[in-house]
Amino acid sequence: DAKTTQPNSMESNEEEPVHLPCNHSTISGTDYIHWYRQLPSQGPEYVIHGLTSNVNNRMASLAIAEDRKSSTLILHRATLRDAAVYYCIGNRDKIIFGKGTRLHILP
Amino acid sequence: EADIYQTPRYLVIGTGKKITLECSQTMGHDKMYWYQQDPGMELHLIHYSYGVNSTEKGDLSSESTVSRIRTEHFPLTLESARPSHTSQYLCASSESGQGGTEAFFGQGTRLTVV
């Protein structure tokens, strides 16, 4: 499972796009890149995952660098409900969480 | 809506008591996990299971034990609770596979040992 590095915190204005970066330089060719988020006082929830290609779903987009050593989670239009801790995880087996990025949304 | 349930949601118990935290999922998932999380801190994996009769310790050492006798059930037990066990415990499950599957989390059990 890959070690990941994320900024401790980020701020964004409401209704603007947010780009959350993640470095995973030790990722192996079979490690998937997962993103989860944890809202205050709740358990984590799945956001998106991918292996090599960029991925889109109703919550977000995941842009994966060509060398797979980094990725970016994109929230296209942040709302106050998106304020949470976002975790980037590189895994093939167990799900190991790091410290994540605490995202603050300014009204 | 995730079909994974933890009970109780909150538990306050005295030192030295034996406790079991329940976790059940109705999705037929083979993989199940227990995490421990202190307020404002990261989640630490303490136990996981690949399927029935399979349990392994996670990255954070824990005095708790787990069992997996049925696919849907993954209880966590503390034989003698101590104040240092006060924390939130989160259970999760996912399908088997080479990492490309989504994990579902329960709402957690907030344990306080007095």
Chai-1 contact restraints between the chains, C-beta under 6 A:
chainA,res_idxA,chainB,res_idxB,connection_type,confidence,min_distance_angstrom,max_distance_angstrom,comment,restraint_id
A,Y32,B,G99,contact,1.0,0.0,6.0,A-B,restraint_1
A,Y32,B,G100,contact,1.0,0.0,6.0,A-B,restraint_2
A,G43,B,L90,contact,1.0,0.0,6.0,A-B,restraint_3
A,G43,B,F105,contact,1.0,0.0,6.0,A-B,restraint_4
A,G43,B,G106,contact,1.0,0.0,6.0,A-B,restraint_5
A,G43,B,Q107,contact,1.0,0.0,6.0,A-B,restraint_6
A,G43,B,G108,contact,1.0,0.0,6.0,A-B,restraint_7
A,P44,B,F105,contact,1.0,0.0,6.0,A-B,restraint_8
A,Y46,B,E102,contact,1.0,0.0,6.0,A-B,restraint_9
A,N91,B,G99,contact,1.0,0.0,6.0,A-B,restraint_10
A,R92,B,Q98,contact,1.0,0.0,6.0,A-B,restraint_11
A,R92,B,G99,contact,1.0,0.0,6.0,A-B,restraint_12
A,K94,B,Y48,contact,1.0,0.0,6.0,A-B,restraint_13
A,I95,B,A103,contact,1.0,0.0,6.0,A-B,restraint_14
A,I96,B,L45,contact,1.0,0.0,6.0,A-B,restraint_15
A,F97,B,E42,contact,1.0,0.0,6.0,A-B,restraint_16
A,F97,B,L43,contact,1.0,0.0,6.0,A-B,restraint_17
A,K99,B,E42,contact,1.0,0.0,6.0,A-B,restraint_18
